[in-house]
C-alpha cells in the first residue's frame, strides 16, 4: 500500500514505509478547485455543496469502502497551503 497508513480492507499488507521504502507515499484525490483570488465566501459556499454532505452519508462511505476507497474532506485552507 502506498498510503501512510494501512488500508483497513487489507490489514496484513504493509505500507511502503513498513516494507522498507520510507519516503514513498502516493494517494489519489479529487477536489473542487477555483482560481486564486476567489472570494472566501464563494470558496466556503462550494465546500458546503450537496456533494460534501453526500460524502458524509453512511451508505456512500460503505459503497466507497467496498470499492477499496476512503472519503476524506479537507477545508480550503489545508488544500490551498499544499
C-alpha positions in Angstrom: 0.0 0.0 0.0 1.3 3.4 -0.9 -0.6 5.4 1.7 0.9 6.5 5.0 -1.5 4.2 7.0 -2.5 0.6 6.4 -5.7 0.1 4.4 -8.3 -1.4 6.8 -9.5 -3.6 3.9 -6.1 -5.2 3.7 -4.8 -5.0 7.3 -2.0 -7.5 6.7 -0.5 -5.7 3.8 2.3 -3.4 5.0 2.7 0.2 3.9 5.7 1.1 1.7 7.4 2.6 4.8 6.9 -0.7 6.7 8.3 -2.6 3.7 11.5 -0.6 3.8 10.8 2.3 1.4 10.2 5.1 3.9 9.7 8.2 1.7 7.1 6.7 -0.7 3.5 7.8 -0.2 1.1 8.1 -3.1 -2.6 8.9 -2.8 -5.3 9.9 -5.3 -7.7 12.7 -4.6 -10.3 14.6 -6.3 -11.5 18.1 -5.4 -13.3 21.2 -6.4 -10.9 24.0 -7.4 -11.2 27.7 -8.0 -8.9 30.4 -9.3 -6.6 32.2 -7.0 -8.3 35.2 -5.5 -11.7 33.7 -5.4 -13.6 35.4 -2.6 -13.7 33.4 0.6 -17.5 33.3 0.7 -17.6 31.6 -2.7 -15.0 29.0 -1.6 -17.0 28.4 1.6 -20.2 28.0 -0.3 -18.6 25.5 -2.6 -17.4 23.5 0.4 -21.0 23.2 1.6 -22.4 21.7 -1.6 -24.6 18.6 -1.5 -21.5 16.6 -2.6 -19.8 17.4 0.7 -22.9 16.2 2.6 -23.1 13.1 0.4 -19.5 12.1 1.3 -20.6 12.0 5.0 -23.5 9.7 4.3 -23.1 6.2 5.8 -24.3 4.4 2.7 -21.9 6.4 0.5 -18.9 5.6 2.8 -19.9 2.0 2.8 -20.0 1.9 -1.0 -16.6 3.6 -1.3 -15.1 1.2 1.2 -16.5 -1.8 -0.7 -14.5 -0.5 -3.7 -11.4 -0.2 -1.5 -11.6 3.7 -1.4 -12.0 6.1 1.5 -13.6 9.5 1.6 -11.9 12.4 3.3 -12.9 16.1 3.5 -10.4 18.9 3.9 -11.0 22.6 4.3 -9.9 25.0 1.7 -7.1 26.4 3.8 -5.4 23.0 4.0 -5.7 22.4 0.3 -4.5 25.9 -0.7 -1.5 25.5 1.6 -0.2 22.5 -0.3 
